[in-house]
C-alpha cells in the first residue's frame, strides 16, 4: 500500500512535552524525529552540527535542502517545529499535503510556569527523579499575556492554513502523551506498521504539582487572571495513564440484578462474598470474567439491573495494597516490584517472608517509603507501571465511562447500611448483612497512623481527597452546617 505521507512536522512549543513525544516516536522502528531541525540557533540539538549530512549553514542557505534529506531517508522522518523557528520551512511544510502535521498542545498556563521553572533551574529534561531541581516560578501578568497571545496567534495561523488547503492534522494533548493507544494510533496514521508495547520511560515529569504550588506568588497570579479559572488553576495535575473499563473484573449476581464494578485495592472480596450470600450461591457461581458481549447479555437477562462501585478511604486502601501486594509473598503479590522498591526507594524489606525482625518501626518506615514511591509513580517519574491497585480512585472511576458508569458510588464505611438498602431496592426483603474484610496484616494501620502519615497520604492522593471529599482516616464526617 502506498504511504500517504513522505515526512512529518511536529508543531509544538517549549514545555509542551515535545521531547517526550519525540522519544516515543523514535522508539518505533521506521520513524525518525530529528529534533528542532529548524531552530535558528542550532540544528536538531544544541550539540549537533548536522542532520543527515546537511550542516546548519547549508540549512540556513536553503531550508528545502534539509527537508529533501529528511524525505529521502529510510522510513518516515520529521522534526519538531516551534513558532519562532525558520518560517521558510513552515511555509514549505504547510503547503505540502504529503507532509503529515502533528499538533501538540498544552494548557498555556502550565507551559508558562514550566518554562519559568526550567529557566530558573536550567533543567530542561529529567531522566532521573533523584536529580530533579526544585524552584518556584514568579508569575508575571504581562509576560504571561504575551505568552498566550503568541501561542494563540500561531495556533490560529496553523488552523486557517490547514482549513484553507483542505488538510487535517493529528492533534495530541499533553495528557495524551501517557496513552499508549494514542501513540500507536499516531504511528498508524503516519503509515508505520510497528507498534509499541510500552511507552519510553527515560524522560520523567519534572514538576508534578498543582499550579498554585509551583509559583511563588499564587495570589497575584489568580488576581491577574481576574478570578476566572480559565486555566483550571486548582486542578491537581493527572499524569496517570488512562485506564480501560476492565469489564472482566465486573461481578454480576446470579439471580439478583446487581452488578459490582470493583475498584482495585478496595473491599472486593467481601463485597463479592455478600453478593454470593444474597443469591445463596458460592462465589465461584457469580458472573465473572465477562466480556462486553457477555455483559450485555447479562444486562438483557436482568431487567431493572443496578450497578455500583465502592470507594475506600485512601489511607485504608493504600495500606491494604502495601500489606497484600508488597509485604506478602503469596499468590498475586508483586515480588519483582518489591525488589525494585528495596533497591531504589530503600524500603529494606526482607527477601522472603516477614519474620520477627520486622518491627512496628520497620513497618512504618517501609510504608512511608512505599508512599514516596507511589507519589512519584502517579506523577510519571518512575520506570514502573502505574498499577490499578494504587492508581487514584478518581482515575479508576472515570475508566468505567469507557463502557458504562455505575448507578451508585458507595463508600466502604457505609456499606453495612447501603448494601442491604440496595438489595431491598431490587426485591430482597431480608438481605444478608455485609461483613467487613478482615484479611490479616502484619500491623494494623491504626498502630502507625498519625497526623504526619495522614498528611503524606493526602498529598499522594490529593485528587481523590478533593474529588470525593475524604477527611482524615477514622474521623467521622463533619456535620453539615445549617443554612442561614
VEXDREN-2710 file (C-alpha; in Angstrom, 1 decimal):
% VEXDREN-2710
k/r/px/py/pz
1/UNK/0.0/0.0/0.0
2/UNK/1.3/3.5/-0.9
3/UNK/2.1/5.6/2.1
4/UNK/0.2/8.9/2.1
5/UNK/3.0/11.0/3.8
6/UNK/6.6/11.5/2.9
7/UNK/7.6/13.2/6.2
8/UNK/6.1/14.9/9.2
9/UNK/6.3/18.2/11.1
10/UNK/5.6/18.1/14.9
11/UNK/4.1/21.6/15.7
12/UNK/4.6/22.3/19.3
13/UNK/6.1/24.8/21.8
14/UNK/8.6/24.8/24.6
15/UNK/7.4/22.9/27.7
16/UNK/4.5/21.1/26.0
17/UNK/6.0/17.6/26.2
18/UNK/7.6/17.6/22.7
19/UNK/10.8/15.9/24.0
20/UNK/8.7/13.0/25.4
21/UNK/6.6/12.7/22.2
22/UNK/9.8/12.7/20.1
23/UNK/11.4/10.0/22.3
24/UNK/8.3/7.8/21.8
25/UNK/8.2/8.4/18.0
26/UNK/11.9/7.4/17.8
27/UNK/11.1/4.2/19.6
28/UNK/9.1/3.0/16.6
29/UNK/11.0/1.0/14.0
30/UNK/10.7/3.1/10.8
31/UNK/10.1/6.5/12.4
32/UNK/12.9/9.1/13.0
33/UNK/12.3/12.6/14.5
34/UNK/15.3/14.8/14.1
35/UNK/14.8/17.3/16.9
36/UNK/14.4/21.0/16.3
37/UNK/15.7/20.8/12.8
38/UNK/15.0/24.5/12.0
39/UNK/15.8/26.1/15.3
40/UNK/17.7/29.3/14.2
41/UNK/20.3/28.9/17.0
42/UNK/21.3/25.2/16.3
43/UNK/20.4/22.3/14.1
44/UNK/18.4/19.5/15.7
45/UNK/20.0/19.6/19.1
46/UNK/22.4/22.1/20.8
47/UNK/25.4/19.7/20.5
48/UNK/24.9/18.7/16.9
49/UNK/26.5/20.1/13.7
50/UNK/24.4/18.5/11.0
51/UNK/21.3/16.4/10.2
52/UNK/21.6/13.7/7.5
53/UNK/24.7/15.4/6.1
54/UNK/23.2/18.9/6.0
55/UNK/25.0/21.4/8.1
56/UNK/23.5/24.4/9.8
57/UNK/25.0/26.7/7.2
58/UNK/23.6/24.6/4.3
59/UNK/20.2/24.6/6.0
60/UNK/20.1/28.4/6.5
61/UNK/21.0/28.9/2.9
62/UNK/18.4/26.5/1.6
63/UNK/15.8/25.1/4.1
64/UNK/14.3/22.9/1.4
65/UNK/17.6/21.0/1.2
66/UNK/17.2/19.7/4.7
67/UNK/13.5/18.8/4.1
68/UNK/14.5/16.8/1.0
69/UNK/17.1/14.9/3.0
70/UNK/14.5/14.1/5.6
71/UNK/12.1/12.9/2.9
72/UNK/14.7/10.7/1.2
73/UNK/15.9/9.0/4.4
74/UNK/14.6/5.4/5.0
75/UNK/11.2/5.1/6.8
76/UNK/9.4/8.3/7.6
77/UNK/11.2/11.2/9.2
78/UNK/10.3/14.5/10.6
79/UNK/11.2/17.3/13.0
80/UNK/9.8/19.4/15.8
81/UNK/8.9/23.0/14.9
82/UNK/8.1/25.9/17.3
83/UNK/6.6/29.3/16.4
84/UNK/10.0/31.0/16.4
85/UNK/11.7/28.5/14.1
86/UNK/12.6/29.2/10.4
87/UNK/9.3/30.5/8.8
88/UNK/10.5/29.4/5.4
89/UNK/10.5/25.7/6.4
90/UNK/7.0/26.2/7.9
91/UNK/5.7/27.5/4.5
92/UNK/7.1/24.5/2.7
93/UNK/5.6/22.0/5.2
94/UNK/2.2/23.7/5.4
95/UNK/1.8/23.8/1.6
96/UNK/2.7/20.2/1.2
97/UNK/-0.1/17.7/1.6
98/UNK/2.5/14.9/1.7
99/UNK/3.8/16.4/4.9
100/UNK/1.9/15.0/8.0
101/UNK/1.0/17.6/10.5
102/UNK/1.1/16.7/14.2
103/UNK/-0.1/19.4/16.6
104/UNK/0.8/19.1/20.3
105/UNK/-1.0/21.3/22.7
106/UNK/-0.9/22.0/26.5
107/UNK/-2.7/24.3/28.9
108/UNK/-0.8/27.7/28.3
109/UNK/-0.5/28.5/32.0
110/UNK/1.1/25.1/32.7
111/UNK/3.6/25.5/29.9
112/UNK/4.4/29.1/31.0
113/UNK/5.0/28.1/34.6
114/UNK/7.1/25.0/33.5
115/UNK/9.1/27.3/31.3
116/UNK/9.8/29.7/34.1
117/UNK/10.9/26.9/36.4
118/UNK/13.2/25.4/33.7
119/UNK/14.8/28.8/33.2
120/UNK/15.3/29.1/37.0
121/UNK/16.9/25.7/37.4
122/UNK/18.4/25.3/33.9
123/UNK/17.0/21.8/33.9
124/UNK/15.1/21.2/30.6
125/UNK/14.9/17.4/30.7
126/UNK/14.6/14.9/33.6
127/UNK/15.8/11.3/33.3
128/UNK/16.4/10.6/36.9
129/UNK/14.0/11.8/39.6
130/UNK/16.8/11.9/42.1
131/UNK/18.5/14.7/40.1
132/UNK/15.4/16.8/39.9
133/UNK/16.0/20.5/40.8
134/UNK/13.2/22.4/42.5
135/UNK/12.2/26.0/42.2
136/UNK/9.1/28.2/42.1
137/UNK/8.2/30.5/39.3
138/UNK/7.3/34.1/39.7
139/UNK/4.2/34.8/37.8
140/UNK/4.4/37.9/35.6
141/UNK/1.0/39.0/34.3
142/UNK/2.3/41.0/31.3
143/UNK/4.7/38.3/30.3
144/UNK/2.0/35.6/30.6
145/UNK/-0.4/37.7/28.4
146/UNK/2.3/37.9/25.7
147/UNK/2.9/34.2/26.0
148/UNK/-0.8/33.4/25.5
149/UNK/-1.1/35.8/22.6
150/UNK/1.9/34.3/20.8
151/UNK/0.6/30.7/21.3
152/UNK/-2.9/31.6/20.2
153/UNK/-1.7/33.5/17.2
154/UNK/0.4/30.6/16.0
155/UNK/-2.4/28.1/16.6
156/UNK/-4.9/30.3/14.6
157/UNK/-2.4/30.5/11.7
158/UNK/-2.0/26.8/11.6
159/UNK/-5.7/26.1/11.7
160/UNK/-6.5/28.6/9.0
161/UNK/-3.8/27.3/6.7
162/UNK/-4.9/23.7/7.1
163/UNK/-8.5/24.6/6.6
164/UNK/-7.9/26.7/3.5
165/UNK/-5.8/24.0/1.9
166/UNK/-8.2/21.1/2.8
167/UNK/-5.7/19.4/5.1
168/UNK/-6.1/18.0/8.6
169/UNK/-3.7/17.4/11.5
170/UNK/-3.3/14.7/14.2
171/UNK/-3.9/16.6/17.4
172/UNK/-2.2/15.4/20.6
173/UNK/-2.9/16.9/24.0
174/UNK/-0.2/16.9/26.7
175/UNK/-2.4/14.5/28.7
176/UNK/-2.4/12.1/25.7
177/UNK/1.3/11.5/25.9
178/UNK/0.8/8.9/28.6
179/UNK/-1.6/6.9/26.4
180/UNK/0.0/4.0/24.6
181/UNK/-3.1/3.7/22.3
182/UNK/-2.7/7.2/21.1
183/UNK/1.0/6.8/20.4
184/UNK/0.3/3.6/18.4
185/UNK/-2.5/5.3/16.6
186/UNK/-0.2/8.2/15.7
187/UNK/2.3/5.7/14.2
188/UNK/-0.5/4.0/12.2
189/UNK/-1.6/7.4/10.9
190/UNK/1.9/8.1/9.8
191/UNK/1.9/4.8/7.9
192/UNK/4.3/2.9/10.2
193/UNK/3.4/-0.7/10.8
194/UNK/5.4/-1.0/14.0
195/UNK/3.7/-0.8/17.4
196/UNK/5.0/-0.2/20.9
197/UNK/4.3/-2.5/23.8
198/UNK/5.2/0.2/26.3
199/UNK/6.0/3.9/26.4
200/UNK/9.5/5.2/26.6
201/UNK/10.2/5.9/30.3
202/UNK/13.6/7.6/30.1
203/UNK/12.1/11.1/30.5
204/UNK/10.2/12.0/33.7
205/UNK/7.7/14.6/34.5
206/UNK/9.6/17.4/36.1
207/UNK/7.0/19.4/38.1
208/UNK/4.1/17.1/39.2
209/UNK/2.3/19.5/41.5
210/UNK/-0.7/21.8/41.3
211/UNK/-0.1/25.1/39.6
212/UNK/-0.6/27.2/42.7
213/UNK/2.2/25.2/44.4
214/UNK/4.6/25.9/41.6
215/UNK/4.6/29.7/41.7
216/UNK/5.9/32.0/44.5
217/UNK/3.0/34.5/44.2
218/UNK/-0.2/32.4/43.6
219/UNK/-2.4/35.1/45.0
220/UNK/-1.1/37.7/42.5
221/UNK/-1.4/35.1/39.7
222/UNK/-5.0/34.4/40.5
223/UNK/-5.8/38.1/40.8
224/UNK/-4.1/38.8/37.4
225/UNK/-6.4/36.2/35.9
226/UNK/-9.4/38.2/37.2
227/UNK/-10.7/35.3/39.2
228/UNK/-11.7/33.5/36.0
229/UNK/-10.5/29.9/36.2
230/UNK/-9.9/29.6/32.5
231/UNK/-6.8/27.6/33.1
232/UNK/-8.1/25.3/35.9
233/UNK/-5.7/26.6/38.5
234/UNK/-6.9/24.4/41.3
235/UNK/-6.7/21.2/39.3
236/UNK/-4.2/18.6/40.5
237/UNK/-2.2/17.5/37.5
238/UNK/-3.1/14.0/36.4
239/UNK/-0.2/12.1/34.9
240/UNK/-1.8/8.7/35.4
241/UNK/-2.3/6.7/32.2
242/UNK/-5.9/6.4/31.1
243/UNK/-7.3/3.0/32.0
244/UNK/-9.7/0.8/30.2
245/UNK/-13.1/-0.2/31.5
246/UNK/-11.7/-3.6/32.9
247/UNK/-15.0/-5.4/32.2
248/UNK/-13.6/-8.8/33.1
249/UNK/-13.3/-7.6/36.7
250/UNK/-17.0/-6.9/37.0
251/UNK/-19.1/-9.2/39.2
252/UNK/-22.7/-9.9/38.4
253/UNK/-25.4/-11.6/40.5
254/UNK/-26.8/-15.0/39.6
255/UNK/-30.5/-14.2/40.2
256/UNK/-30.2/-10.7/41.7
257/UNK/-29.9/-7.9/39.1
258/UNK/-26.9/-6.3/40.8
259/UNK/-23.6/-5.6/39.1
260/UNK/-20.4/-4.8/41.1
261/UNK/-17.7/-2.7/39.4
262/UNK/-14.7/-3.2/41.6
263/UNK/-12.0/-0.5/42.2
264/UNK/-8.8/-2.4/42.7
265/UNK/-7.4/-2.1/46.3
266/UNK/-11.0/-1.9/47.7
267/UNK/-13.1/-4.4/49.6
268/UNK/-13.5/-6.6/46.5
269/UNK/-13.6/-10.0/48.2
270/UNK/-16.0/-9.0/51.0
271/UNK/-18.5/-7.4/48.5
272/UNK/-18.3/-10.5/46.3
273/UNK/-19.0/-12.7/49.3
274/UNK/-22.0/-10.6/50.1
275/UNK/-23.3/-10.9/46.5
276/UNK/-22.9/-14.6/46.7
277/UNK/-24.7/-14.8/50.0
278/UNK/-27.5/-12.6/48.6
279/UNK/-28.3/-15.3/46.0
280/UNK/-27.4/-18.3/48.2
281/UNK/-24.6/-19.4/45.9
282/UNK/-20.9/-19.9/46.1
283/UNK/-18.6/-17.0/44.9
284/UNK/-17.5/-19.3/42.0
285/UNK/-21.0/-19.2/40.7
286/UNK/-21.2/-15.4/40.4
287/UNK/-20.8/-14.0/36.9
288/UNK/-17.2/-13.1/36.5
289/UNK/-14.6/-12.6/33.7
290/UNK/-17.3/-11.3/31.4
291/UNK/-16.6/-9.7/28.0
292/UNK/-18.6/-6.7/26.8
293/UNK/-20.7/-9.1/24.8
294/UNK/-21.5/-11.4/27.7
295/UNK/-22.1/-8.4/30.0
296/UNK/-24.6/-7.0/27.6
297/UNK/-26.3/-10.5/27.6
298/UNK/-26.3/-10.4/31.4
299/UNK/-27.9/-7.0/31.4
300/UNK/-30.6/-8.1/28.9
301/UNK/-31.4/-11.1/31.1
302/UNK/-31.6/-8.9/34.3
303/UNK/-34.4/-6.3/33.8
304/UNK/-34.2/-3.4/36.3
305/UNK/-30.5/-4.1/37.0
306/UNK/-28.4/-1.8/39.1
307/UNK/-24.7/-1.3/39.1
308/UNK/-22.5/0.0/41.9
309/UNK/-18.9/0.6/42.9
310/UNK/-17.3/1.1/46.3
311/UNK/-14.8/3.8/47.4
312/UNK/-12.4/3.1/50.2
313/UNK/-10.6/5.8/52.2
314/UNK/-7.2/6.3/50.5
315/UNK/-5.3/5.6/53.8
316/UNK/-7.0/2.3/54.3
317/UNK/-6.7/1.4/50.6
318/UNK/-3.0/2.1/50.1
319/UNK/-2.1/0.4/53.4
320/UNK/-4.0/-2.7/52.4
321/UNK/-2.3/-2.7/49.0
322/UNK/1.1/-2.3/50.7
323/UNK/0.4/-5.3/53.0
324/UNK/-1.1/-7.6/50.5
325/UNK/0.9/-6.8/47.3
326/UNK/4.3/-5.6/48.6
327/UNK/4.8/-7.3/52.0
328/UNK/3.1/-10.6/51.1
329/UNK/4.9/-13.3/49.2
330/UNK/1.8/-15.2/48.4
331/UNK/-0.2/-15.5/45.1
332/UNK/-0.8/-12.2/43.5
333/UNK/2.0/-10.4/45.3
334/UNK/4.4/-8.1/43.5
335/UNK/7.8/-9.7/44.3
336/UNK/9.7/-8.1/41.5
337/UNK/8.3/-4.6/42.3
338/UNK/9.3/-5.3/45.9
339/UNK/12.9/-5.9/44.9
340/UNK/12.9/-2.7/42.9
341/UNK/11.4/-0.7/45.8
342/UNK/14.1/-2.1/48.1
343/UNK/16.8/-1.1/45.7
344/UNK/15.6/2.3/44.6
345/UNK/13.5/3.5/47.5
346/UNK/15.2/1.9/50.5
347/UNK/12.3/0.0/51.9
348/UNK/14.7/-2.5/53.5
349/UNK/12.2/-5.4/53.3
350/UNK/13.4/-9.0/53.6
351/UNK/13.7/-11.1/50.5
352/UNK/11.3/-13.7/51.7
353/UNK/8.5/-13.9/54.3
354/UNK/8.5/-11.4/57.1
355/UNK/10.0/-12.5/60.4
356/UNK/10.2/-11.3/64.0
357/UNK/12.9/-8.7/62.9
358/UNK/10.1/-6.8/61.1
359/UNK/9.0/-4.4/63.8
360/UNK/6.4/-1.8/64.0
361/UNK/9.0/0.8/63.4
362/UNK/10.2/-1.1/60.3
363/UNK/6.6/-1.2/59.1
364/UNK/6.1/2.5/59.5
365/UNK/9.3/3.3/57.7
366/UNK/8.7/0.9/54.8
367/UNK/5.1/2.2/54.4
368/UNK/6.4/5.7/54.2
369/UNK/8.9/4.7/51.6
370/UNK/6.2/3.0/49.6
371/UNK/4.1/6.2/49.7
372/UNK/7.1/8.1/48.4
373/UNK/7.3/5.7/45.5
374/UNK/3.6/5.9/44.8
375/UNK/3.7/9.7/44.7
376/UNK/6.5/9.6/42.1
377/UNK/4.8/6.8/40.2
378/UNK/1.5/8.6/39.9
379/UNK/3.4/11.6/38.7
380/UNK/5.0/9.7/35.9
381/UNK/8.5/9.9/37.5
382/UNK/9.4/6.2/37.8
383/UNK/10.0/3.4/35.3
384/UNK/7.5/1.2/37.0
385/UNK/3.9/0.9/35.7
386/UNK/1.0/2.7/37.5
387/UNK/-0.7/-0.3/38.8
388/UNK/-4.5/-0.4/39.2
389/UNK/-4.3/-1.3/42.9
390/UNK/-2.7/2.0/43.8
391/UNK/-3.9/4.3/41.0
392/UNK/-6.2/7.1/42.1
393/UNK/-9.8/6.1/42.6
394/UNK/-10.9/9.0/40.6
395/UNK/-9.0/7.6/37.6
396/UNK/-10.4/4.2/38.1
397/UNK/-13.9/5.6/38.4
398/UNK/-13.5/7.6/35.2
399/UNK/-12.4/4.4/33.3
400/UNK/-15.8/2.9/33.9
401/UNK/-17.2/5.5/31.5
402/UNK/-15.5/3.8/28.6
403/UNK/-18.3/1.2/28.8
404/UNK/-20.9/2.1/31.4
405/UNK/-20.8/4.2/34.6
406/UNK/-22.1/2.7/37.8
407/UNK/-25.6/3.8/39.1
408/UNK/-24.3/4.1/42.6
409/UNK/-21.0/5.1/44.1
410/UNK/-20.9/3.7/47.7
411/UNK/-18.4/4.2/50.5
412/UNK/-16.9/1.4/52.4
413/UNK/-17.7/2.8/55.8
414/UNK/-21.4/3.0/54.9
415/UNK/-21.7/-0.5/53.3
416/UNK/-23.4/-2.0/56.3
417/UNK/-26.3/0.3/55.7
418/UNK/-26.2/0.9/52.0
419/UNK/-25.7/-2.6/50.6
420/UNK/-28.8/-4.1/52.3
421/UNK/-30.7/-1.0/51.2
422/UNK/-29.6/-1.5/47.6
423/UNK/-30.6/-5.2/47.8
424/UNK/-34.1/-4.2/49.0
425/UNK/-34.5/-1.9/46.0
426/UNK/-34.1/-4.9/43.7
427/UNK/-36.5/-7.2/45.5
428/UNK/-34.7/-8.7/48.6
429/UNK/-36.9/-8.3/51.6
430/UNK/-34.3/-9.6/54.1
431/UNK/-30.8/-9.3/52.6
432/UNK/-27.8/-10.6/54.5
433/UNK/-25.6/-8.3/56.4
434/UNK/-22.3/-7.2/54.9
435/UNK/-19.1/-8.4/56.7
436/UNK/-16.1/-6.2/56.6
437/UNK/-12.9/-7.6/55.1
438/UNK/-10.6/-8.8/57.9
439/UNK/-7.6/-10.0/55.9
440/UNK/-4.6/-10.3/58.2
441/UNK/-2.0/-7.5/58.0
442/UNK/1.4/-7.6/59.8
443/UNK/0.4/-4.4/61.7
444/UNK/-2.9/-2.6/61.5
445/UNK/-3.0/0.9/60.1
446/UNK/-4.2/2.2/63.5
447/UNK/-0.9/1.2/65.1
448/UNK/1.2/3.6/62.8
449/UNK/-1.4/6.2/61.9
450/UNK/-0.9/9.8/62.9
451/UNK/-1.3/13.3/61.5
452/UNK/2.1/13.2/59.7
453/UNK/1.1/10.0/57.9
454/UNK/-2.3/11.4/57.0
455/UNK/-0.7/14.5/55.5
456/UNK/1.6/12.3/53.4
457/UNK/-1.3/10.1/52.1
458/UNK/-3.4/13.2/51.4
459/UNK/-0.5/14.6/49.4
460/UNK/-0.2/11.4/47.4
461/UNK/-4.0/11.2/46.7
462/UNK/-4.9/14.9/46.7
463/UNK/-7.0/14.3/43.6
464/UNK/-9.2/11.7/45.5
465/UNK/-9.4/13.9/48.6
466/UNK/-10.6/16.8/46.5
467/UNK/-12.9/14.8/44.2
468/UNK/-14.6/12.8/46.9
469/UNK/-14.3/15.0/50.0
470/UNK/-12.3/12.5/52.1
471/UNK/-11.4/13.6/55.6
472/UNK/-8.7/12.3/57.9
473/UNK/-8.9/8.5/58.2
474/UNK/-11.0/7.4/61.2
475/UNK/-12.6/10.8/61.6
476/UNK/-16.4/10.9/61.4
477/UNK/-17.8/13.1/58.6
478/UNK/-18.3/16.7/59.7
479/UNK/-22.0/17.5/60.2
480/UNK/-23.4/19.9/57.6
481/UNK/-23.9/23.4/58.9
482/UNK/-27.5/24.7/58.6
483/UNK/-28.1/27.4/56.0
484/UNK/-28.8/30.8/57.3
END
